[in-house]
């Protein structure tokens, strides 16, 4: 592991500590950097709110990688994992879509 990799992880850990939001992935609560993605503007003709919303959560991997079928909760709303992308040795970027 190079010094640049360690520096990148330390910088992300500091950013998560200062600006991270709480998220629950597979029953484990953790802090993550949350980036709001696109939200569709479609709605049901019956008034049901079925808009699709996407998020990207960046976390430090402190053990095992989350399962793709793992339930995710953010601000009381349930999301599903659509993609898990490694951004470094211990940094994961997880794409989420609301259920």
VOBA-1610 file (N, C-alpha, C; in pm, whole numbers, padded with zeros to 5 digits, always signed):
BEGIN
Unk+00084-00116+00000Unk+00000+00000+00000Unk+00090+00124+00000Unk+00065+00213-00092Unk+00149+00331-00106Unk+00102+00444-00014Unk+00189+00544+00002Unk+00153+00659+00084Unk+00038+00739+00023Unk+00031+00743-00109Unk-00079+00814-00175Unk-00212+00747-00143Unk-00215+00614-00142Unk-00337+00541-00109Unk-00378+00567+00035Unk-00282+00563+00126Unk-00311+00590+00267Unk-00359+00732+00286Unk-00301+00827+00214Unk-00342+00967+00223Unk-00485+00985+00171Unk-00517+00916+00061Unk-00652+00921+00003Unk-00755+00868+00102Unk-00724+00757+00167Unk-00815+00698+00266Unk-00831+00790+00387Unk-00723+00851+00432Unk-00729+00941+00547Unk-00811+01066+00513Unk-00796+01117+00392Unk-00872+01235+00351Unk-01021+01203+00344Unk-01056+01086+00291Unk-01196+01046+00284Unk-01252+01022+00424Unk-01173+00963+00512Unk-01218+00942+00650Unk-01247+01075+00719Unk-01163+01176+00696Unk-01187+01309+00753Unk-01314+01371+00695Unk-01334+01359+00565Unk-01453+01413+00501Unk-01579+01346+00554Unk-01575+01215+00571Unk-01690+01142+00626Unk-01716+01186+00770Unk-01610+01206+00847Unk-01627+01248+00987Unk-01694+01385+00997Unk-01660+01476+00907Unk-01714+01612+00915Unk-01848+01627+00844Unk-01865+01563+00729Unk-01984+01586+00648Unk-02064+01460+00617Unk-02030+01350+00680Unk-02099+01224+00652Unk-02240+01221+00707Unk-02326+01147+00640Unk-02465+01127+00681Unk-02481+00981+00722Unk-02573+00957+00815Unk-02598+00820+00862Unk-02677+00742+00757Unk-02632+00619+00733Unk-02698+00528+00641Unk-02689+00389+00702Unk-02788+00306+00673Unk-02788+00170+00725Unk-02780+00073+00607Unk-02673-00005+00604Unk-02654-00103+00497Unk-02648-00241+00560Unk-02743-00325+00526Unk-02752-00463+00576Unk-02752-00467+00729Unk-02825-00374+00791Unk-02837-00371+00936Unk-02723-00303+01009Unk-02623-00256+00938Unk-02508-00189+01000Unk-02517-00039+00972Unk-02525+00041+01080Unk-02530+00185+01063Unk-02389+00240+01050Unk-02371+00328+00954Unk-02240+00388+00929Unk-02258+00526+00870Unk-02150+00600+00867Unk-02150+00731+00803Unk-02098+00715+00661Unk-02153+00796+00571Unk-02113+00792+00431Unk-02129+00930+00369Unk-02058+00953+00263Unk-02079+01073+00183Unk-02190+01040+00084Unk-02300+01114+00091Unk-02417+01088+00009Unk-02427+01194-00099Unk-02436+01149-00223Unk-02456+01240-00337Unk-02591+01209-00399Unk-02678+01309-00403Unk-02811+01291-00461Unk-02798+01283-00613Unk-02862+01184-00671Unk-02860+01166-00815Unk-02987+01221-00878Unk-03027+01162-00987Unk-03146+01205-01060Unk-03273+01157-00990Unk-03381+01235-01006Unk-03513+01196-00960Unk-03607+01213-01077Unk-03680+01107-01110Unk-03773+01116-01222Unk-03894+01199-01178Unk-03962+01258-01273Unk-04077+01342-01244Unk-04208+01275-01280Unk-04204+01145-01305Unk-04326+01072-01340Unk-04406+01043-01213Unk-04536+01044-01226Unk-04623+01009-01114Unk-04737+00925-01168Unk-04796+00851-01081Unk-04907+00765-01119Unk-05032+00849-01142Unk-05118+00804-01229Unk-05244+00876-01252Unk-05337+00863-01132Unk-05305+00771-01041Unk-05387+00751-00922Unk-05333+00827-00801Unk-05231+00908-00821Unk-05176+00988-00714Unk-05069+00919-00631Unk-05027+00802-00673Unk-04924+00730-00600Unk-04787+00789-00637Unk-04707+00817-00536Unk-04573+00872-00559Unk-04480+00757-00595Unk-04453+00739-00723Unk-04365+00631-00766Unk-04244+00685-00843Unk-04198+00803-00802Unk-04081+00861-00867Unk-03957+00782-00830Unk-03868+00768-00925Unk-03743+00696-00901Unk-03634+00795-00864Unk-03566+00765-00754Unk-03461+00851-00704Unk-03333+00769-00691Unk-03219+00830-00723Unk-03091+00760-00711Unk-02998+00836-00619Unk-02913+00761-00550Unk-02811+00814-00462Unk-02680+00742-00488Unk-02571+00806-00452Unk-02441+00741-00449Unk-02384+00761-00310Unk-02352+00650-00244Unk-02294+00653-00110Unk-02148+00609-00120Unk-02058+00690-00067Unk-01917+00656-00065Unk-01879+00623+00079Unk-01826+00501+00099Unk-01794+00455+00234Unk-01652+00402+00238Unk-01600+00393+00360Unk-01474+00323+00382Unk-01508+00178+00415Unk-01452+00085+00343Unk-01476-00057+00364Unk-01394-00103+00483Unk-01459-00133+00592Unk-01390-00175+00714Unk-01416-00322+00742Unk-01401-00404+00645Unk-01425-00548+00663Unk-01474-00609+00535Unk-01601-00647+00535Unk-01656-00715+00419Unk-01731-00617+00329Unk-01736-00649+00203Unk-01811-00571+00105Unk-01960-00603+00121Unk-02048-00502+00119Unk-02191-00529+00131Unk-02242-00618+00018Unk-02340-00702+00051Unk-02403-00786-00052Unk-02489-00699-00142Unk-02503-00738-00267Unk-02584-00660-00360Unk-02733-00665-00323Unk-02776-00771-00254Unk-02916-00783-00214Unk-02942-00721-00077Unk-02843-00660-00016Unk-02857-00606+00119Unk-02956-00490+00120Unk-03044-00486+00221Unk-03135-00371+00232Unk-03060-00247+00280Unk-03098-00132+00227Unk-03034-00006+00261Unk-03143+00093+00301Unk-03121+00164+00412Unk-03214+00266+00457Unk-03138+00398+00473Unk-03198+00504+00416Unk-03141+00638+00429Unk-03256+00734+00451Unk-03253+00807+00560Unk-03356+00903+00599Unk-03496+00841+00596Unk-03506+00718+00646Unk-03635+00651+00657Unk-03688+00591+00529Unk-03614+00600+00421Unk-03658+00545+00294Unk-03572+00425+00258Unk-03635+00324+00200Unk-03564+00202+00163Unk-03507+00215+00022Unk-03383+00171+00007Unk-03314+00172-00122Unk-03262+00032-00152Unk-03231+00008-00278Unk-03165-00117-00315Unk-03034-00082-00386Unk-02937-00171-00370Unk-02805-00150-00429Unk-02811-00190-00576Unk-02771-00098-00664Unk-02768-00129-00807Unk-02626-00155-00856Unk-02526-00099-00787Unk-02386-00122-00827Unk-02294-00093-00710Unk-02187-00171-00701Unk-02082-00149-00601Unk-01952-00135-00678Unk-01890-00017-00666Unk-01768+00009-00741Unk-01654+00040-00645Unk-01546-00037-00650Unk-01429-00003-00566Unk-01359+00120-00623Unk-01329+00216-00536Unk-01261+00338-00577Unk-01117+00340-00528Unk-01077+00239-00460Unk-00944+00227-00403Unk-00938+00096-00326Unk-00835+00079-00245Unk-00823-00046-00172Unk-00932-00063-00068Unk-00971+00045+00001Unk-01072+00036+00106Unk-01188+00132+00086Unk-01200+00191-00030Unk-01304+00289-00057Unk-01403+00228-00156Unk-01532+00233-00120Unk-01638+00180-00206Unk-01737+00291-00240Unk-01781+00290-00364Unk-01886+00378-00410Unk-02006+00289-00442Unk-02119+00314-00375Unk-02236+00228-00389Unk-02349+00309-00452Unk-02400+00262-00566Unk-02513+00327-00632Unk-02642+00267-00577Unk-02738+00354-00544Unk-02863+00313-00482Unk-02982+00368-00560Unk-03091+00291-00563Unk-03217+00333-00622Unk-03327+00305-00522Unk-03424+00396-00510Unk-03529+00375-00413Unk-03619+00258-00452Unk-03678+00194-00350Unk-03769+00082-00372Unk-03912+00129-00371
//
